[in-house]
Amino acid sequence: TLPVGSHALSAQFTSSDQVAFNDSTSAPVTFLVKPPPTPTTTTLTVTPSGPVGYGTSVTLGATVSPQSAGTVTFFDGTTALGSKPVSAGAASLTTIGLGGGTQSLTASFAPTAPTDFAPSTSAPATSLTVTALATTTSLAVTPAGPVTRGASVTLTATITPSVAVGSVTFRNGTAGLATVAVSGGKAILHTTKLPIGKASLTAAFAGTKPANYTASSSSPVTLSVVAPPAISSITSGGKTLKSGAVLRAGQVLTLHASGFQPNETVTVTVHSAIITLAKTKANASGNVTVSVKLPTSLAAGKHTLTLAGRVGQVGFTFSIASTATAPATPTPTPGGTDPSSGGGGNLASTGADVIGGTVLGLALTAGGAVALLLATRRRRGLHRAG
């Protein structure tokens, strides 16, 4: 073992056969024996040192002694959090990346000149408790008022803080509707599957890592889901009409419907070009009876009659016959009424035509009788002259 210091090393050869070979010595080689690397110690401080909430900024400080150039890498267990250069014997790292739970923190020093200074790691590991961050969940339901069964309802859950990572499960009572991932602090569900009755809607948040975010649930939101309105019957001229009936422009219809909200306004329209025919009010039981007259301008083809309330609507499809296939409709006389209204306008016109025809027939009959009488007299006169 060579002592610490500079040494001139050489190799000498001694021949055992001086007749055949001469002795020889190599040129000297300078070899420096350095002292062993200076041991170092690394200590770690954590600020704050007490329990912190997830996402809280934590500063890790390392002190290296004796002061030496190098780098300190900070670890959470075996996971490297980051590396910082040593300056004046110290290095520090600030992080918000510590997961929930009890964390085991260390600092490891790597010297720039490992022959001069030895590496070192703080020991024992410093423990830090990171508690789950509390969350709150609120729920908004649109529309908020009564809806008909099958209508689209939007449920929007808002999670605070908005950085929380996880998912929201939407429920109606105890029945699950769907689970939606949170994005930007919100989870949104569109559904058409709410049954008739009083829906009690809630949203429950669960963090992807429960150690990071606490679970939370919204207060229930009540939504009334009702059956859609229904047409009881449609009559015209005492006859009940079925969907798809062939009608005529100007025809009067009496509509009977149920299932509307009590005392709400119900609007009757005809499509395809929307024309409002009437506005009426449902009674206290949600029933409606109203008579409307189809516009005389309705074109031939398919149309829909709609009764719409604030919550729901119901439709009746029918066709207007083309002029070529529709039964002939006499033109009302001035002052007459439309045939579909139940008045006698067309009856008056038809009566006038009958009377006119009768008078013309009588006139023709009388003319024929006169002509026959003249012809008979002429024959008698010729008989006498012969």
C-alpha positions in Angstrom: 0.0 0.0 0.0 1.4 3.3 -1.0 1.2 6.2 1.4 -0.6 9.4 0.5 1.7 11.5 -1.8 3.5 11.5 -5.1 5.5 8.5 -6.1 7.9 7.8 -9.0 7.3 4.2 -10.0 9.6 2.1 -12.2 10.1 -1.5 -13.2 13.6 -3.1 -13.1 14.6 -6.3 -15.0 17.4 -8.5 -13.7 18.8 -11.1 -16.1 19.6 -14.5 -14.9 21.8 -15.1 -17.9 24.2 -12.1 -18.0 25.9 -13.5 -21.1 22.7 -13.6 -23.1 20.7 -10.7 -21.5 21.5 -7.4 -19.8 19.6 -5.9 -16.8 17.3 -3.0 -17.6 15.1 -0.4 -15.8 12.0 1.4 -17.1 11.6 5.1 -17.1 9.9 6.3 -13.9 6.1 6.9 -13.8 4.8 9.5 -11.4 1.8 8.2 -9.4 -0.2 10.3 -7.0 -1.9 8.7 -4.0 -4.7 10.9 -2.8 -6.3 10.7 0.6 -9.8 9.0 0.7 -12.9 11.2 -0.3 -13.9 13.5 2.5 -17.1 12.1 4.1 -20.2 14.3 3.8 -23.5 14.5 5.7 -26.8 15.6 4.3 -29.7 16.7 6.5 -33.3 17.4 5.4 -35.8 19.9 6.7 -39.5 20.0 5.6 -41.7 23.1 5.8 -44.4 22.9 7.0 -43.6 20.0 9.2 -47.1 19.2 10.4 -49.9 17.6 8.5 -50.8 19.4 5.3 -53.7 19.2 3.0 -53.3 17.6 -0.5 -52.0 20.2 -3.0 -50.4 22.3 -0.3 -47.0 23.8 -1.2 -44.2 22.1 0.7 -40.5 23.1 0.8 -37.8 20.6 1.2 -34.4 22.0 2.3 -31.1 20.0 2.2 -27.8 21.0 4.0 -24.6 19.4 2.9 -21.5 19.4 5.2 -18.7 20.1 4.6 -19.7 22.5 1.8 -18.9 20.9 -1.5 -20.2 21.3 -5.1 -22.8 18.8 -6.3 -26.5 18.1 -6.7 -29.2 17.1 -4.3 -32.1 14.9 -5.4 -35.2 14.8 -3.3 -37.2 11.6 -3.0 -40.7 10.7 -1.8 -40.1 7.0 -1.1 -38.4 5.8 -4.3 -40.0 8.5 -6.4 -37.7 11.4 -7.4 -39.4 14.7 -6.8 -36.7 16.8 -8.4 -33.0 17.8 -8.3 -31.3 21.0 -7.3 -27.7 22.2 -7.4 -25.9 22.8 -4.1 -25.0 26.4 -3.4 -23.1 27.4 -0.3 -23.8 23.9 1.1 -27.6 24.1 0.6 -30.3 23.1 -1.9 -34.1 23.4 -1.7 -37.1 22.3 -3.7 -40.7 23.5 -3.4 -43.5 21.1 -4.5 -47.2 20.6 -4.5 -46.9 17.0 -5.9 -47.0 15.1 -2.6 -49.7 12.5 -2.6 -52.2 11.9 0.2 -51.1 9.7 3.1 -47.9 9.5 5.1 -44.9 10.4 2.9 -41.3 9.3 3.5 -39.0 12.1 2.3 -35.2 12.0 1.8 -32.4 14.1 0.2 -29.5 12.5 -1.6 -26.2 14.4 -2.3 -24.1 13.5 -5.4 -20.7 15.4 -5.4 -19.3 16.9 -8.5 -15.8 15.6 -7.5 -16.5 12.1 -6.1 -12.8 11.6 -5.4 -12.7 14.6 -3.1 -16.1 14.2 -1.4 -18.3 11.2 -0.7 -22.0 11.1 -1.5 -24.5 11.0 1.4 -28.2 10.6 2.0 -30.3 12.1 4.8 -31.3 9.6 7.4 -33.6 8.7 8.8 -36.3 9.5 6.3 -38.6 12.5 7.3 -42.3 11.6 7.5 -45.0 14.0 6.4 -48.7 13.4 6.7 -50.7 14.7 3.7 -54.5 14.8 4.4 -57.1 14.4 1.7 -58.5 17.7 0.4 -62.1 18.3 1.3 -64.6 18.7 -1.6 -68.1 19.9 -2.0 -70.6 18.9 -4.7 -73.6 20.8 -5.9 -76.3 19.8 -8.4 -78.3 21.8 -10.9 -81.2 20.3 -12.9 -82.6 21.8 -16.1 -85.4 22.3 -16.7 -86.4 22.9 -13.1 -90.1 22.7 -13.5 -92.3 19.7 -14.3 -91.3 17.7 -17.3 -93.1 15.0 -19.3 -91.9 11.5 -19.3 -89.2 11.0 -22.1 -88.2 14.7 -22.1 -84.5 15.5 -22.0 -83.3 16.6 -18.6 -79.7 17.9 -17.9 -78.0 17.3 -14.6 -74.9 19.4 -13.9 -72.7 18.6 -10.9 -70.1 21.2 -9.8 -67.1 20.1 -7.7 -65.1 22.4 -5.5 -62.1 22.7 -5.8 -62.3 22.5 -9.5 -58.9 20.7 -9.7 -60.4 17.7 -8.0 -59.8 14.5 -10.1 -62.5 11.8 -10.0 -66.0 11.0 -11.2 -69.6 11.8 -10.3 -72.4 9.2 -10.0 -75.9 10.6 -10.6 -78.8 8.9 -8.9 -82.6 9.1 -8.8 -83.3 8.0 -5.3 -81.2 4.9 -4.9 -81.3 4.1 -8.6 -78.1 4.9 -10.4 -78.5 6.9 -13.7 -74.8 7.1 -14.9 -71.2 7.8 -13.8 -69.5 10.7 -15.5 -65.8 11.8 -15.3 -65.2 15.2 -13.8 -63.6 17.8 -16.2 -62.8 21.3 -15.1 -64.8 20.9 -11.9 -68.0 19.7 -13.7 -69.7 16.5 -14.7 -72.8 16.7 -17.0 -75.5 14.1 -17.7 -78.3 14.3 -20.2 -81.1 11.8 -19.7 -84.5 10.9 -21.0 -85.1 8.0 -18.7 -86.7 9.5 -15.6 -90.0 7.7 -14.7 -93.3 9.4 -13.9 -93.4 10.7 -10.4 -91.3 12.8 -8.0 -87.6 12.3 -9.0 -85.1 12.8 -6.1 -81.9 13.6 -8.0 -78.4 13.6 -6.4 -74.8 13.7 -7.5 -72.0 11.9 -5.6 -68.3 12.7 -6.2 -65.6 10.1 -5.7 -61.9 10.9 -6.1 -59.7 8.8 -8.4 -57.3 8.6 -5.4 -59.4 8.8 -2.2 -56.2 9.8 -0.2 -56.1 13.0 -2.3 -59.7 14.1 -2.3 -62.6 13.4 0.0 -65.9 12.1 -1.3 -68.9 14.5 -1.3 -72.6 14.4 -2.3 -75.0 17.1 -3.3 -78.3 17.8 -1.6 -81.3 16.1 -3.4 -83.1 18.1 -6.1 -86.7 17.2 -6.6 -88.2 17.1 -10.2 -91.8 16.3 -11.1 -92.1 14.0 -14.1 -95.6 13.8 -15.5 -97.3 11.7 -18.2 -97.5 13.5 -21.6 -100.9 15.0 -22.6 -103.2 12.8 -24.6 -106.1 13.5 -27.0 -109.3 11.9 -25.8 -111.2 12.4 -29.0 -111.6 14.7 -32.0 -115.0 15.1 -33.5 -116.5 16.9 -36.5 -120.2 17.0 -37.4 -120.9 14.5 -34.7 -118.4 12.0 -36.1 -115.2 10.9 -34.2 -112.1 11.3 -36.3 -109.1 9.0 -36.2 -105.4 10.0 -36.8 -104.7 10.2 -40.5 -108.2 11.3 -41.3 -108.8 13.1 -44.6 -110.4 16.5 -43.9 -111.2 19.6 -45.9 -109.9 23.1 -45.4 -112.3 25.2 -43.3 -113.7 22.2 -41.5 -114.6 22.7 -37.8 -113.1 20.2 -35.2 -113.9 19.8 -31.5 -110.9 18.6 -29.5 -111.0 16.8 -26.2 -107.6 16.3 -24.4 -106.2 15.6 -20.9 -103.0 15.5 -19.0 -102.2 19.2 -19.0 -101.2 21.2 -16.0 -104.2 22.5 -14.0 -105.5 25.8 -15.3 -102.5 26.3 -17.7 -102.9 28.0 -21.1 -103.0 25.5 -24.0 -102.2 26.7 -27.5 -103.7 25.0 -30.6 -101.6 25.2 -33.8 -101.6 23.6 -37.2 -98.4 22.7 -39.0 -96.5 22.5 -41.4 -96.5 26.3 -41.6 -97.3 27.1 -38.0 -100.7 28.8 -37.7 -102.2 29.4 -34.3 -105.9 28.4 -34.3 -106.9 29.0 -30.6 -105.7 29.5 -27.1 -107.7 28.1 -24.2 -107.2 27.1 -20.6 -107.2 23.6 -19.1 -109.6 23.1 -16.2 -108.5 22.2 -12.7 -108.1 18.6 -13.7 -105.9 19.4 -16.7 -108.6 18.7 -19.3 -109.2 20.7 -22.4 -112.2 21.0 -24.8 -112.0 23.5 -27.6 -113.4 23.9 -31.1 -111.2 25.2 -33.9 -111.7 25.8 -37.6 -109.1 24.6 -40.1 -107.8 27.5 -42.2 -109.3 27.7 -45.6 -105.8 28.3 -46.9 -104.5 24.9 -45.9 -102.8 23.2 -48.9 -103.5 19.6 -49.9 -101.3 17.1 -48.1 -100.4 16.0 -44.6 -100.7 18.3 -41.6 -100.4 18.1 -37.8 -102.7 19.7 -35.3 -100.9 20.3 -32.0 -102.1 21.2 -28.5 -99.2 22.5 -26.4 -99.0 23.5 -22.8 -96.2 24.8 -20.7 -94.9 21.3 -20.0 -96.0 18.9 -22.7 -97.8 18.7 -26.0 -99.8 16.2 -28.1 -100.4 16.1 -31.9 -103.0 14.8 -34.3 -102.1 14.1 -37.9 -104.5 14.5 -40.8 -104.6 15.2 -44.5 -106.2 17.8 -46.7 -107.6 16.2 -49.8 -106.6 17.6 -53.1 -109.2 19.5 -55.2 -109.3 16.6 -57.7 -110.2 14.0 -55.0 -112.1 16.0 -52.5 -115.9 15.9 -52.6 -117.4 19.0 -54.3 -118.4 21.7 -51.9 -121.1 24.1 -53.0 -120.1 27.8 -52.7 -122.0 29.5 -49.8 -124.4 32.2 -50.7 -123.7 35.7 -49.5 -124.5 35.9 -45.8 -124.5 32.1 -45.5 -122.2 30.2 -43.1 -119.4 27.7 -43.7 -120.8 24.1 -43.9 -118.3 22.9 -41.3 -119.6 25.3 -38.7 -123.0 23.6 -38.6 -124.8 26.5 -40.1 -127.0 26.5 -43.2 -124.9 28.5 -45.7 -124.5 25.6 -48.2 -127.9 24.3 -47.5 -129.4 27.7 -48.6 -127.3 27.7 -51.8 -128.3 24.1 -52.6 -132.0 25.0 -51.9 -131.8 27.9 -54.4 -130.5 25.6 -57.1 -133.3 23.1 -56.5 -136.0 25.8 -56.7 -134.4 27.2 -59.9 -134.5 23.7 -61.4 -138.1 23.2 -60.5 -139.2 26.5 -62.0 -137.3 25.7 -65.2 -139.0 22.3 -65.4 -142.5 23.7 -65.0 -141.8 26.3 -67.7 -140.7 23.6 -70.1 -143.7 21.5 -69.3 -146.1 24.4 -69.9 -144.5 25.3 -73.2 -144.8 21.7 -74.4 -148.5 21.6 -73.6 -149.2 24.8 -75.5 -147.3 23.5 -78.5 -149.3 20.3 -78.5 -152.7 22.1 -78.3 -151.8 24.3 -81.3 -150.8 21.3 -83.3 -154.1 19.5 -82.6 -156.1 22.5 -83.7 -154.2 22.8 -86.9 -154.9 19.2 -87.8 -158.7 19.7 -87.2 -158.7 22.7 -89.4 -157.1 20.8 -92.3 -159.6 18.0 -91.8 -162.6 20.4 -92.3 -161.1 22.1 -95.3 -160.7 18.6 -97.1 
